Amino acid sequence: MRRRKDPAMKNQRKFSLEFKRQVVEEFLGGEGAAQLCRKYNICSSLLYHWRDMYSRGRFNNEPTEVGALKDKVEKLERLVGKLTLENEVLKKAFQNSLSRSPRNGKQSGYGDVSASPSGGGAKC
């Protein structure tokens, strides 16, 4: 059986980091996005994606201050999400442990037998 190729699945091009950096530096140097896209046969969304990656230092370059701050914000947001999930799990575990303990708040060290103040003990 022959496999049909999906017309939407074209050959994917690979661009080197040097090429990407060159195109972005031309863009940041003032050349227009449409002109660069025609010149290098790339779509504008790819150019803007590369610009964002460039600002974060992904092309073996120094990240810009804005790009470094964006990375830091994303890292902190992931940490907040993780800590929020951990907090919710601990809250549920605490609530479950409270619901399993005796409701009157009195606990003895002898299992289910509760200590009574009037029962048993030495009489004088």
Buried (B, 14 or more C-beta within 10 A) or exposed (E): EEEEEEEEEEEEEEEEEEBBBBBBBBBEEEEEEEEBBEEBEBEEEBBEBBBEBBBBBBBEBEBBEEBBEBBEEEEEEEEEEEEEEEEEEEEEEEEEEEEEEEEEEEEEEEEEEEEEEEEEEEEE
